[in-house]
């Protein structure tokens, strides 16, 4: 009887460890900087899943970095924009399960209506 209890505890531990260790979502992060290489805080970064239409938005922090810690796998359009700078877009960004992708944006000074598309 004692062996069955021990086997059950070991089996439960192995199953729960495996379940919590696996994730199917991807993460996306990077930086936003200007043409001189200085990092820019407050840049709005938007990740739009092309297949589902789900949109996630975040801002770069005081060191110019942004992070989407959990995005569903799929193809994304990722855009960075800030007033006084040209918007910049990465198209067809493929995110697989548990993948970590880094996209850095370099924003050029310009009109708010000017847009730059980058194809990956």
C-alpha positions, 0 to 999 in steps of 0.5 A: 500500500505504501508503494502505491502512495509513493508511486502516486505522489511521484507520478503527480509531481512529474505530471504537474511539472511537465504541464507547467513547464510547457507553453505554446505562446511566443514572446516578442520584444525589442527597442525603439530608438531614433536615427542617432541610436538614442533609445526613445521612451513612450513609443507605442508598439502594436502587434496585430495577429493577421489571422485573428485580428487580435491587437496587443499594444504596449509602450517602450519604457524609460530605457526604450524597451518593450515586451509582449510576454505572451502572444498566440502563435501566428503571423503578425504585423508589428508597428511602432509610432510616436508623434513627430516620428515616422511610423515603422512596421514589420510585416509578416512576422511569424511567431511559433510556439514558445518562440522568442523574437526580438524586433528593434525599431529605428524611428526617423524624424518626420511627419506623423502621416509618413509610414515606413514598411519593413518586410521580414 
